[in-house]
Amino acid sequence: MVWTAAVAGGEAHLQVKPSELGSVRAFNVHFHAVVELRPGRTLDGARLRDLWRLLLARQGAAGNLAVTGVERHWAVYRE
């Protein structure tokens, strides 16, 4: 519900990279997404992260999730 209530659409991809030397895991598997929010909606990053960690823990896995607003990092505004 956290995701579907806020996200209207977007684009995503799964990335699998070899882990750095000395890592416990052989691969660093992660997911990138750029999403468009529904009008007037926000994405609660902390709540989404907590739900993701709970789902992973149920499978005996661990991980993290970070939500970052595009306007603060990649967008270029032109007048």
PDB file with SEQRES, HELIX, SHEET and CRYST1 records, atoms N, CA, C and O in Angstrom:
SEQRES   1 A   79  MET VAL TRP THR ALA ALA VAL ALA GLY GLY GLU ALA HIS          
SEQRES   2 A   79  LEU GLN VAL LYS PRO SER GLU LEU GLY SER VAL ARG ALA          
SEQRES   3 A   79  PHE ASN VAL HIS PHE HIS ALA VAL VAL GLU LEU ARG PRO          
SEQRES   4 A   79  GLY ARG THR LEU ASP GLY ALA ARG LEU ARG ASP LEU TRP          
SEQRES   5 A   79  ARG LEU LEU LEU ALA ARG GLN GLY ALA ALA GLY ASN LEU          
SEQRES   6 A   79  ALA VAL THR GLY VAL GLU ARG HIS TRP ALA VAL TYR ARG          
SEQRES   7 A   79  GLU                                                          
HELIX    1 AA1 VAL A    2  ALA A    6  1                                   5    
HELIX    2 AA2 GLY A   45  ARG A   58  1                                  14    
HELIX    3 AA3 VAL A   70  ARG A   72  5                                   3    
SHEET    1 AA1 2 VAL A   7  PRO A  18  0                                        
SHEET    2 AA1 2 PHE A  27  LEU A  37 -1                                        
CRYST1    1.000    1.000    1.000  90.00  90.00  90.00 P 1           1          
ATOM      1  N   MET A   1       0.828  -1.204   0.000  1.00  0.00           N  
ATOM      2  CA  MET A   1       0.000   0.000   0.000  1.00  0.00           C  
ATOM      3  C   MET A   1       0.863   1.255   0.000  1.00  0.00           C  
ATOM      4  O   MET A   1       0.492   2.256  -0.613  1.00  0.00           O  
ATOM      5  N   VAL A   2       1.997   1.219   0.671  1.00  0.00           N  
ATOM      6  CA  VAL A   2       2.876   2.393   0.712  1.00  0.00           C  
ATOM      7  C   VAL A   2       3.274   2.783  -0.702  1.00  0.00           C  
ATOM      8  O   VAL A   2       3.270   3.962  -1.056  1.00  0.00           O  
ATOM      9  N   TRP A   3       3.616   1.787  -1.505  1.00  0.00           N  
ATOM     10  CA  TRP A   3       4.084   2.026  -2.875  1.00  0.00           C  
ATOM     11  C   TRP A   3       2.926   2.376  -3.802  1.00  0.00           C  
ATOM     12  O   TRP A   3       2.965   3.405  -4.476  1.00  0.00           O  
ATOM     13  N   THR A   4       1.912   1.549  -3.843  1.00  0.00           N  
ATOM     14  CA  THR A   4       0.825   1.725  -4.805  1.00  0.00           C  
ATOM     15  C   THR A   4       0.003   2.976  -4.539  1.00  0.00           C  
ATOM     16  O   THR A   4      -0.562   3.545  -5.473  1.00  0.00           O  
ATOM     17  N   ALA A   5      -0.078   3.416  -3.301  1.00  0.00           N  
ATOM     18  CA  ALA A   5      -0.837   4.625  -2.998  1.00  0.00           C  
ATOM     19  C   ALA A   5      -0.141   5.871  -3.517  1.00  0.00           C  
ATOM     20  O   ALA A   5      -0.803   6.863  -3.820  1.00  0.00           O  
ATOM     21  N   ALA A   6       1.173   5.839  -3.624  1.00  0.00           N  
ATOM     22  CA  ALA A   6       1.931   7.032  -3.998  1.00  0.00           C  
ATOM     23  C   ALA A   6       2.436   7.022  -5.434  1.00  0.00           C  
ATOM     24  O   ALA A   6       2.508   8.079  -6.062  1.00  0.00           O  
ATOM     25  N   VAL A   7       2.785   5.869  -5.964  1.00  0.00           N  
ATOM     26  CA  VAL A   7       3.477   5.804  -7.257  1.00  0.00           C  
ATOM     27  C   VAL A   7       2.502   5.626  -8.412  1.00  0.00           C  
ATOM     28  O   VAL A   7       1.690   4.701  -8.420  1.00  0.00           O  
ATOM     29  N   ALA A   8       2.595   6.535  -9.399  1.00  0.00           N  
ATOM     30  CA  ALA A   8       1.758   6.466 -10.592  1.00  0.00           C  
ATOM     31  C   ALA A   8       2.425   5.633 -11.681  1.00  0.00           C  
ATOM     32  O   ALA A   8       1.737   4.982 -12.466  1.00  0.00           O  
ATOM     33  N   GLY A   9       3.733   5.645 -11.737  1.00  0.00           N  
ATOM     34  CA  GLY A   9       4.461   4.904 -12.770  1.00  0.00           C  
ATOM     35  C   GLY A   9       5.926   5.245 -12.704  1.00  0.00           C  
ATOM     36  O   GLY A   9       6.367   5.957 -11.802  1.00  0.00           O  
ATOM     37  N   GLY A  10       6.685   4.738 -13.660  1.00  0.00           N  
ATOM     38  CA  GLY A  10       8.104   5.042 -13.674  1.00  0.00           C  
ATOM     39  C   GLY A  10       8.897   4.025 -14.464  1.00  0.00           C  
ATOM     40  O   GLY A  10       8.349   3.295 -15.290  1.00  0.00           O  
ATOM     41  N   GLU A  11      10.183   3.984 -14.207  1.00  0.00           N  
ATOM     42  CA  GLU A  11      11.087   3.072 -14.902  1.00  0.00           C  
ATOM     43  C   GLU A  11      12.060   2.520 -13.880  1.00  0.00           C  
ATOM     44  O   GLU A  11      12.487   3.235 -12.974  1.00  0.00           O  
ATOM     45  N   ALA A  12      12.414   1.245 -14.021  1.00  0.00           N  
ATOM     46  CA  ALA A  12      13.298   0.627 -13.041  1.00  0.00           C  
ATOM     47  C   ALA A  12      14.192  -0.411 -13.711  1.00  0.00           C  
ATOM     48  O   ALA A  12      13.888  -0.914 -14.792  1.00  0.00           O  
ATOM     49  N   HIS A  13      15.288  -0.714 -13.049  1.00  0.00           N  
ATOM     50  CA  HIS A  13      16.130  -1.816 -13.518  1.00  0.00           C  
ATOM     51  C   HIS A  13      16.856  -2.467 -12.346  1.00  0.00           C  
ATOM     52  O   HIS A  13      17.117  -1.850 -11.313  1.00  0.00           O  
ATOM     53  N   LEU A  14      17.166  -3.730 -12.556  1.00  0.00           N  
ATOM     54  CA  LEU A  14      17.899  -4.528 -11.588  1.00  0.00           C  
ATOM     55  C   LEU A  14      19.356  -4.539 -12.011  1.00  0.00           C  
ATOM     56  O   LEU A  14      19.655  -4.750 -13.186  1.00  0.00           O  
ATOM     57  N   GLN A  15      20.262  -4.316 -11.080  1.00  0.00           N  
ATOM     58  CA  GLN A  15      21.687  -4.301 -11.380  1.00  0.00           C  
ATOM     59  C   GLN A  15      22.399  -5.330 -10.511  1.00  0.00           C  
ATOM     60  O   GLN A  15      22.203  -5.373  -9.297  1.00  0.00           O  
ATOM     61  N   VAL A  16      23.220  -6.150 -11.137  1.00  0.00           N  
ATOM     62  CA  VAL A  16      24.001  -7.170 -10.440  1.00  0.00           C  
ATOM     63  C   VAL A  16      25.470  -6.896 -10.711  1.00  0.00           C  
ATOM     64  O   VAL A  16      25.926  -6.973 -11.852  1.00  0.00           O  
ATOM     65  N   LYS A  17      26.205  -6.578  -9.658  1.00  0.00           N  
ATOM     66  CA  LYS A  17      27.628  -6.263  -9.786  1.00  0.00           C  
ATOM     67  C   LYS A  17      28.437  -7.202  -8.897  1.00  0.00           C  
ATOM     68  O   LYS A  17      27.965  -7.599  -7.832  1.00  0.00           O  
ATOM     69  N   PRO A  18      29.643  -7.561  -9.315  1.00  0.00           N  
ATOM     70  CA  PRO A  18      30.507  -8.331  -8.411  1.00  0.00           C  
ATOM     71  C   PRO A  18      30.797  -7.495  -7.165  1.00  0.00           C  
ATOM     72  O   PRO A  18      31.005  -6.285  -7.255  1.00  0.00           O  
ATOM     73  N   SER A  19      30.809  -8.140  -6.019  1.00  0.00           N  
ATOM     74  CA  SER A  19      31.103  -7.428  -4.772  1.00  0.00           C  
ATOM     75  C   SER A  19      32.572  -7.051  -4.696  1.00  0.00           C  
ATOM     76  O   SER A  19      33.410  -7.605  -5.408  1.00  0.00           O  
ATOM     77  N   GLU A  20      32.865  -6.112  -3.831  1.00  0.00           N  
ATOM     78  CA  GLU A  20      34.253  -5.707  -3.624  1.00  0.00           C  
ATOM     79  C   GLU A  20      35.011  -6.824  -2.922  1.00  0.00           C  
ATOM     80  O   GLU A  20      34.414  -7.655  -2.237  1.00  0.00           O  
ATOM     81  N   LEU A  21      36.305  -6.838  -3.093  1.00  0.00           N  
ATOM     82  CA  LEU A  21      37.136  -7.850  -2.448  1.00  0.00           C  
ATOM     83  C   LEU A  21      36.924  -7.835  -0.938  1.00  0.00           C  
ATOM     84  O   LEU A  21      36.839  -6.773  -0.322  1.00  0.00           O  
ATOM     85  N   GLY A  22      36.842  -9.019  -0.354  1.00  0.00           N  
ATOM     86  CA  GLY A  22      36.650  -9.129   1.087  1.00  0.00           C  
ATOM     87  C   GLY A  22      35.200  -9.141   1.521  1.00  0.00           C  
ATOM     88  O   GLY A  22      34.914  -9.331   2.703  1.00  0.00           O  
ATOM     89  N   SER A  23      34.278  -8.942   0.593  1.00  0.00           N  
ATOM     90  CA  SER A  23      32.853  -8.940   0.941  1.00  0.00           C  
ATOM     91  C   SER A  23      32.379 -10.356   1.250  1.00  0.00           C  
ATOM     92  O   SER A  23      32.935 -11.326   0.736  1.00  0.00           O  
ATOM     93  N   VAL A  24      31.359 -10.472   2.082  1.00  0.00           N  
ATOM     94  CA  VAL A  24      30.805 -11.768   2.440  1.00  0.00           C  
ATOM     95  C   VAL A  24      30.038 -12.381   1.273  1.00  0.00           C  
ATOM     96  O   VAL A  24      29.974 -13.602   1.131  1.00  0.00           O  
ATOM     97  N   ARG A  25      29.468 -11.534   0.452  1.00  0.00           N  
ATOM     98  CA  ARG A  25      28.665 -11.986  -0.693  1.00  0.00           C  
ATOM     99  C   ARG A  25      29.466 -11.850  -1.985  1.00  0.00           C  
ATOM    100  O   ARG A  25      30.327 -10.977  -2.099  1.00  0.00           O  
ATOM    101  N   ALA A  26      29.184 -12.703  -2.940  1.00  0.00           N  
ATOM    102  CA  ALA A  26      29.877 -12.668  -4.230  1.00  0.00           C  
ATOM    103  C   ALA A  26      29.361 -11.539  -5.115  1.00  0.00           C  
ATOM    104  O   ALA A  26      30.103 -11.004  -5.938  1.00  0.00           O  
ATOM    105  N   PHE A  27      28.081 -11.175  -4.945  1.00  0.00           N  
ATOM    106  CA  PHE A  27      27.485 -10.160  -5.807  1.00  0.00           C  
ATOM    107  C   PHE A  27      26.734  -9.110  -4.991  1.00  0.00           C  
ATOM    108  O   PHE A  27      26.213  -9.394  -3.912  1.00  0.00           O  
ATOM    109  N   ASN A  28      26.691  -7.913  -5.521  1.00  0.00           N  
ATOM    110  CA  ASN A  28      25.915  -6.814  -4.964  1.00  0.00           C  
ATOM    111  C   ASN A  28      24.712  -6.648  -5.887  1.00  0.00           C  
ATOM    112  O   ASN A  28      24.828  -6.084  -6.975  1.00  0.00           O  
ATOM    113  N   VAL A  29      23.576  -7.135  -5.452  1.00  0.00           N  
ATOM    114  CA  VAL A  29      22.354  -7.081  -6.253  1.00  0.00           C  
ATOM    115  C   VAL A  29      21.530  -5.904  -5.765  1.00  0.00           C  
ATOM    116  O   VAL A  29      21.194  -5.822  -4.583  1.00  0.00           O  
ATOM    117  N   HIS A  30      21.203  -4.992  -6.673  1.00  0.00           N  
ATOM    118  CA  HIS A  30      20.395  -3.850  -6.262  1.00  0.00           C  
ATOM    119  C   HIS A  30      19.501  -3.370  -7.395  1.00  0.00           C  
ATOM    120  O   HIS A  30      19.638  -3.780  -8.548  1.00  0.00           O  
ATOM    121  N   PHE A  31      18.608  -2.512  -7.034  1.00  0.00           N  
ATOM    122  CA  PHE A  31      17.508  -2.091  -7.887  1.00  0.00           C  
ATOM    123  C   PHE A  31      17.481  -0.566  -7.916  1.00  0.00           C  
ATOM    124  O   PHE A  31      17.582   0.079  -6.873  1.00  0.00           O  
ATOM    125  N   HIS A  32      17.347   0.003  -9.096  1.00  0.00           N  
ATOM    126  CA  HIS A  32      17.221   1.460  -9.247  1.00  0.00           C  
ATOM    127  C   HIS A  32      15.860   1.761  -9.871  1.00  0.00           C  
ATOM    128  O   HIS A  32      15.412   1.050 -10.770  1.00  0.00           O  
ATOM    129  N   ALA A  33      15.220   2.796  -9.400  1.00  0.00           N  
ATOM    130  CA  ALA A  33      13.929   3.179  -9.960  1.00  0.00           C  
ATOM    131  C   ALA A  33      13.785   4.699  -9.956  1.00  0.00           C  
ATOM    132  O   ALA A  33      14.229   5.378  -9.030  1.00  0.00           O  
ATOM    133  N   VAL A  34      13.168   5.208 -10.991  1.00  0.00           N  
ATOM    134  CA  VAL A  34      12.752   6.607 -11.053  1.00  0.00           C  
ATOM    135  C   VAL A  34      11.243   6.545 -11.215  1.00  0.00           C  
ATOM    136  O   VAL A  34      10.736   5.982 -12.185  1.00  0.00           O  
ATOM    137  N   VAL A  35      10.535   7.120 -10.268  1.00  0.00           N  
ATOM    138  CA  VAL A  35       9.082   7.003 -10.300  1.00  0.00           C  
ATOM    139  C   VAL A  35       8.417   8.374 -10.335  1.00  0.00           C  
ATOM    140  O   VAL A  35       8.968   9.376  -9.881  1.00  0.00           O  
ATOM    141  N   GLU A  36       7.228   8.375 -10.884  1.00  0.00           N  
ATOM    142  CA  GLU A  36       6.391   9.576 -10.870  1.00  0.00           C  
ATOM    143  C   GLU A  36       5.333   9.362  -9.796  1.00  0.00           C  
ATOM    144  O   GLU A  36       4.655   8.336  -9.773  1.00  0.00           O  
ATOM    145  N   LEU A  37       5.202  10.337  -8.913  1.00  0.00           N  
ATOM    146  CA  LEU A  37       4.219  10.224  -7.842  1.00  0.00           C  
ATOM    147  C   LEU A  37       2.858  10.721  -8.298  1.00  0.00           C  
ATOM    148  O   LEU A  37       2.757  11.589  -9.165  1.00  0.00           O  
ATOM    149  N   ARG A  38       1.835  10.172  -7.716  1.00  0.00           N  
ATOM    150  CA  ARG A  38       0.471  10.638  -7.991  1.00  0.00           C  
ATOM    151  C   ARG A  38       0.341  12.073  -7.470  1.00  0.00           C  
ATOM    152  O   ARG A  38       1.002  12.434  -6.496  1.00  0.00           O  
ATOM    153  N   PRO A  39      -0.493  12.889  -8.102  1.00  0.00           N  
ATOM    154  CA  PRO A  39      -0.651  14.273  -7.653  1.00  0.00           C  
ATOM    155  C   PRO A  39      -0.993  14.358  -6.170  1.00  0.00           C  
ATOM    156  O   PRO A  39      -1.902  13.678  -5.694  1.00  0.00           O  
ATOM    157  N   GLY A  40      -0.262  15.191  -5.448  1.00  0.00           N  
ATOM    158  CA  GLY A  40      -0.502  15.402  -4.030  1.00  0.00           C  
ATOM    159  C   GLY A  40       0.030  14.314  -3.110  1.00  0.00           C  
ATOM    160  O   GLY A  40      -0.159  14.390  -1.896  1.00  0.00           O  
ATOM    161  N   ARG A  41       0.693  13.299  -3.665  1.00  0.00           N  
ATOM    162  CA  ARG A  41       1.203  12.189  -2.849  1.00  0.00           C  
ATOM    163  C   ARG A  41       2.692  12.337  -2.580  1.00  0.00           C  
ATOM    164  O   ARG A  41       3.412  12.988  -3.337  1.00  0.00           O  
ATOM    165  N   THR A  42       3.136  11.731  -1.506  1.00  0.00           N  
ATOM    166  CA  THR A  42       4.560  11.648  -1.194  1.00  0.00           C  
ATOM    167  C   THR A  42       4.868  10.184  -0.927  1.00  0.00           C  
ATOM    168  O   THR A  42       3.972   9.384  -0.657  1.00  0.00           O  
ATOM    169  N   LEU A  43       6.133   9.853  -1.004  1.00  0.00           N  
ATOM    170  CA  LEU A  43       6.562   8.492  -0.721  1.00  0.00           C  
ATOM    171  C   LEU A  43       7.281   8.509   0.617  1.00  0.00           C  
ATOM    172  O   LEU A  43       8.307   9.172   0.768  1.00  0.00           O  
ATOM    173  N   ASP A  44       6.753   7.792   1.574  1.00  0.00           N  
ATOM    174  CA  ASP A  44       7.345   7.728   2.909  1.00  0.00           C  
ATOM    175  C   ASP A  44       8.523   6.754   2.873  1.00  0.00           C  
ATOM    176  O   ASP A  44       8.347   5.547   3.043  1.00  0.00           O  
ATOM    177  N   GLY A  45       9.711   7.285   2.652  1.00  0.00           N  
ATOM    178  CA  GLY A  45      10.907   6.467   2.493  1.00  0.00           C  
ATOM    179  C   GLY A  45      11.221   5.611   3.702  1.00  0.00           C  
ATOM    180  O   GLY A  45      11.617   4.455   3.550  1.00  0.00           O  
ATOM    181  N   ALA A  46      11.054   6.149   4.899  1.00  0.00           N  
ATOM    182  CA  ALA A  46      11.346   5.393   6.123  1.00  0.00           C  
ATOM    183  C   ALA A  46      10.387   4.217   6.277  1.00  0.00           C  
ATOM    184  O   ALA A  46      10.804   3.118   6.644  1.00  0.00           O  
ATOM    185  N   ARG A  47       9.121   4.442   6.001  1.00  0.00           N  
ATOM    186  CA  ARG A  47       8.135   3.357   6.116  1.00  0.00           C  
ATOM    187  C   ARG A  47       8.376   2.291   5.053  1.00  0.00           C  
ATOM    188  O   ARG A  47       8.284   1.096   5.336  1.00  0.00           O  
ATOM    189  N   LEU A  48       8.686   2.720   3.830  1.00  0.00           N  
ATOM    190  CA  LEU A  48       8.974   1.779   2.758  1.00  0.00           C  
ATOM    191  C   LEU A  48      10.214   0.950   3.088  1.00  0.00           C  
ATOM    192  O   LEU A  48      10.230  -0.259   2.859  1.00  0.00           O  
ATOM    193  N   ARG A  49      11.253   1.594   3.625  1.00  0.00           N  
ATOM    194  CA  ARG A  49      12.477   0.896   4.032  1.00  0.00           C  
ATOM    195  C   ARG A  49      12.180  -0.148   5.103  1.00  0.00           C  
ATOM    196  O   ARG A  49      12.659  -1.279   5.022  1.00  0.00           O  
ATOM    197  N   ASP A  50      11.388   0.232   6.108  1.00  0.00           N  
ATOM    198  CA  ASP A  50      11.058  -0.700   7.190  1.00  0.00           C  
ATOM    199  C   ASP A  50      10.280  -1.909   6.676  1.00  0.00           C  
ATOM    200  O   ASP A  50      10.529  -3.036   7.105  1.00  0.00           O  
ATOM    201  N   LEU A  51       9.348  -1.681   5.767  1.00  0.00           N  
ATOM    202  CA  LEU A  51       8.587  -2.792   5.187  1.00  0.00           C  
ATOM    203  C   LEU A  51       9.501  -3.703   4.360  1.00  0.00           C  
ATOM    204  O   LEU A  51       9.369  -4.926   4.424  1.00  0.00           O  
ATOM    205  N   TRP A  52      10.413  -3.131   3.598  1.00  0.00           N  
ATOM    206  CA  TRP A  52      11.349  -3.901   2.784  1.00  0.00           C  
ATOM    207  C   TRP A  52      12.227  -4.779   3.686  1.00  0.00           C  
ATOM    208  O   TRP A  52      12.411  -5.965   3.414  1.00  0.00           O  
ATOM    209  N   ARG A  53      12.760  -4.198   4.746  1.00  0.00           N  
ATOM    210  CA  ARG A  53      13.606  -4.968   5.668  1.00  0.00           C  
ATOM    211  C   ARG A  53      12.821  -6.103   6.323  1.00  0.00           C  
ATOM    212  O   ARG A  53      13.362  -7.190   6.525  1.00  0.00           O  
ATOM    213  N   LEU A  54      11.571  -5.868   6.651  1.00  0.00           N  
ATOM    214  CA  LEU A  54      10.724  -6.910   7.240  1.00  0.00           C  
ATOM    215  C   LEU A  54      10.521  -8.056   6.255  1.00  0.00           C  
ATOM    216  O   LEU A  54      10.636  -9.224   6.626  1.00  0.00           O  
ATOM    217  N   LEU A  55      10.220  -7.727   5.006  1.00  0.00           N  
ATOM    218  CA  LEU A  55      10.039  -8.766   3.988  1.00  0.00           C  
ATOM    219  C   LEU A  55      11.313  -9.569   3.785  1.00  0.00           C  
ATOM    220  O   LEU A  55      11.261 -10.793   3.662  1.00  0.00           O  
ATOM    221  N   LEU A  56      12.450  -8.898   3.748  1.00  0.00           N  
ATOM    222  CA  LEU A  56      13.721  -9.610   3.604  1.00  0.00           C  
ATOM    223  C   LEU A  56      13.995 -10.512   4.806  1.00  0.00           C  
ATOM    224  O   LEU A  56      14.411 -11.659   4.643  1.00  0.00           O  
ATOM    225  N   ALA A  57      13.763  -9.998   6.000  1.00  0.00           N  
ATOM    226  CA  ALA A  57      14.015 -10.764   7.223  1.00  0.00           C  
ATOM    227  C   ALA A  57      13.178 -12.039   7.257  1.00  0.00           C  
ATOM    228  O   ALA A  57      13.645 -13.074   7.732  1.00  0.00           O  
ATOM    229  N   ARG A  58      11.961 -11.973   6.762  1.00  0.00           N  
ATOM    230  CA  ARG A  58      11.101 -13.164   6.719  1.00  0.00           C  
ATOM    231  C   ARG A  58      11.711 -14.262   5.848  1.00  0.00           C  
ATOM    232  O   ARG A  58      11.415 -15.444   6.027  1.00  0.00           O  
ATOM    233  N   GLN A  59      12.562 -13.863   4.907  1.00  0.00           N  
ATOM    234  CA  GLN A  59      13.228 -14.820   4.017  1.00  0.00           C  
ATOM    235  C   GLN A  59      14.651 -15.135   4.483  1.00  0.00           C  
ATOM    236  O   GLN A  59      15.393 -15.829   3.788  1.00  0.00           O  
ATOM    237  N   GLY A  60      15.028 -14.631   5.652  1.00  0.00           N  
ATOM    238  CA  GLY A  60      16.365 -14.864   6.169  1.00  0.00           C  
ATOM    239  C   GLY A  60      17.425 -14.031   5.472  1.00  0.00           C  
ATOM    240  O   GLY A  60      18.600 -14.399   5.465  1.00  0.00           O  
ATOM    241  N   ALA A  61      17.023 -12.920   4.891  1.00  0.00           N  
ATOM    242  CA  ALA A  61      17.949 -12.050   4.169  1.00  0.00           C  
ATOM    243  C   ALA A  61      18.012 -10.688   4.836  1.00  0.00           C  
ATOM    244  O   ALA A  61      17.201 -10.371   5.706  1.00  0.00           O  
ATOM    245  N   ALA A  62      18.962  -9.902   4.428  1.00  0.00           N  
ATOM    246  CA  ALA A  62      19.100  -8.545   4.947  1.00  0.00           C  
ATOM    247  C   ALA A  62      19.361  -7.614   3.786  1.00  0.00           C  
ATOM    248  O   ALA A  62      19.874  -8.036   2.749  1.00  0.00           O  
ATOM    249  N   GLY A  63      19.018  -6.370   3.948  1.00  0.00           N  
ATOM    250  CA  GLY A  63      19.251  -5.398   2.894  1.00  0.00           C  
ATOM    251  C   GLY A  63      18.880  -4.012   3.354  1.00  0.00           C  
ATOM    252  O   GLY A  63      18.588  -3.789   4.529  1.00  0.00           O  
ATOM    253  N   ASN A  64      18.894  -3.089   2.429  1.00  0.00           N  
ATOM    254  CA  ASN A  64      18.583  -1.706   2.747  1.00  0.00           C  
ATOM    255  C   ASN A  64      17.810  -1.089   1.604  1.00  0.00           C  
ATOM    256  O   ASN A  64      17.749  -1.650   0.510  1.00  0.00           O  
ATOM    257  N   LEU A  65      17.229   0.047   1.853  1.00  0.00           N  
ATOM    258  CA  LEU A  65      16.482   0.773   0.843  1.00  0.00           C  
ATOM    259  C   LEU A  65      16.647   2.253   1.118  1.00  0.00           C  
ATOM    260  O   LEU A  65      16.552   2.687   2.266  1.00  0.00           O  
ATOM    261  N   ALA A  66      16.892   3.025   0.088  1.00  0.00           N  
ATOM    262  CA  ALA A  66      17.015   4.482   0.228  1.00  0.00           C  
ATOM    263  C   ALA A  66      16.119   5.155  -0.794  1.00  0.00           C  
ATOM    264  O   ALA A  66      16.118   4.783  -1.968  1.00  0.00           O  
ATOM    265  N   VAL A  67      15.369   6.129  -0.357  1.00  0.00           N  
ATOM    266  CA  VAL A  67      14.513   6.915  -1.236  1.00  0.00           C  
ATOM    267  C   VAL A  67      15.090   8.317  -1.277  1.00  0.00           C  
ATOM    268  O   VAL A  67      15.253   8.958  -0.238  1.00  0.00           O  
ATOM    269  N   THR A  68      15.401   8.796  -2.476  1.00  0.00           N  
ATOM    270  CA  THR A  68      15.997  10.116  -2.648  1.00  0.00           C  
ATOM    271  C   THR A  68      15.200  10.894  -3.679  1.00  0.00           C  
ATOM    272  O   THR A  68      14.918  10.382  -4.763  1.00  0.00           O  
ATOM    273  N   GLY A  69      14.843  12.098  -3.362  1.00  0.00           N  
ATOM    274  CA  GLY A  69      14.122  12.937  -4.308  1.00  0.00           C  
ATOM    275  C   GLY A  69      15.012  13.345  -5.478  1.00  0.00           C  
ATOM    276  O   GLY A  69      16.147  13.778  -5.280  1.00  0.00           O  
ATOM    277  N   VAL A  70      14.506  13.211  -6.669  1.00  0.00           N  
ATOM    278  CA  VAL A  70      15.261  13.560  -7.875  1.00  0.00           C  
ATOM    279  C   VAL A  70      15.604  15.037  -7.889  1.00  0.00           C  
ATOM    280  O   VAL A  70      16.694  15.411  -8.321  1.00  0.00           O  
ATOM    281  N   GLU A  71      14.716  15.866  -7.437  1.00  0.00           N  
ATOM    282  CA  GLU A  71      14.942  17.301  -7.502  1.00  0.00           C  
ATOM    283  C   GLU A  71      16.193  17.733  -6.746  1.00  0.00           C  
ATOM    284  O   GLU A  71      16.738  18.801  -7.019  1.00  0.00           O  
ATOM    285  N   ARG A  72      16.648  16.931  -5.812  1.00  0.00           N  
ATOM    286  CA  ARG A  72      17.828  17.291  -5.031  1.00  0.00           C  
ATOM    287  C   ARG A  72      19.122  16.780  -5.632  1.00  0.00           C  
ATOM    288  O   ARG A  72      20.195  17.214  -5.213  1.00  0.00           O  
ATOM    289  N   HIS A  73      19.065  15.873  -6.598  1.00  0.00           N  
ATOM    290  CA  HIS A  73      20.281  15.243  -7.066  1.00  0.00           C  
ATOM    291  C   HIS A  73      20.527  15.321  -8.569  1.00  0.00           C  
ATOM    292  O   HIS A  73      21.648  15.597  -8.995  1.00  0.00           O  
ATOM    293  N   TRP A  74      19.506  15.084  -9.370  1.00  0.00           N  
ATOM    294  CA  TRP A  74      19.767  14.953 -10.803  1.00  0.00           C  
ATOM    295  C   TRP A  74      19.060  15.984 -11.671  1.00  0.00           C  
ATOM    296  O   TRP A  74      19.506  16.243 -12.788  1.00  0.00           O  
ATOM    297  N   ALA A  75      18.014  16.558 -11.211  1.00  0.00           N  
ATOM    298  CA  ALA A  75      17.219  17.438 -12.067  1.00  0.00           C  
ATOM    299  C   ALA A  75      17.953  18.746 -12.357  1.00  0.00           C  
ATOM    300  O   ALA A  75      18.669  19.278 -11.509  1.00  0.00           O  
ATOM    301  N   VAL A  76      17.762  19.237 -13.545  1.00  0.00           N  
ATOM    302  CA  VAL A  76      18.316  20.532 -13.953  1.00  0.00           C  
ATOM    303  C   VAL A  76      17.131  21.418 -14.291  1.00  0.00           C  
ATOM    304  O   VAL A  76      16.339  21.098 -15.177  1.00  0.00           O  
ATOM    305  N   TYR A  77      17.016  22.517 -13.592  1.00  0.00           N  
ATOM    306  CA  TYR A  77      15.907  23.427 -13.846  1.00  0.00           C  
ATOM    307  C   TYR A  77      16.372  24.543 -14.781  1.00  0.00           C  
ATOM    308  O   TYR A  77      17.415  25.162 -14.575  1.00  0.00           O  
ATOM    309  N   ARG A  78      15.572  24.776 -15.804  1.00  0.00           N  
ATOM    310  CA  ARG A  78      15.866  25.849 -16.747  1.00  0.00           C  
ATOM    311  C   ARG A  78      14.634  26.737 -16.856  1.00  0.00           C  
ATOM    312  O   ARG A  78      13.502  26.255 -16.851  1.00  0.00           O  
ATOM    313  N   GLU A  79      14.865  28.000 -16.951  1.00  0.00           N  
ATOM    314  CA  GLU A  79      13.735  28.940 -17.059  1.00  0.00           C  
ATOM    315  C   GLU A  79      13.511  29.323 -18.491  1.00  0.00           C  
ATOM    316  O   GLU A  79      12.607  30.105 -18.787  1.00  0.00           O  
TER     317      GLU A  79                                                      
END                                                                             
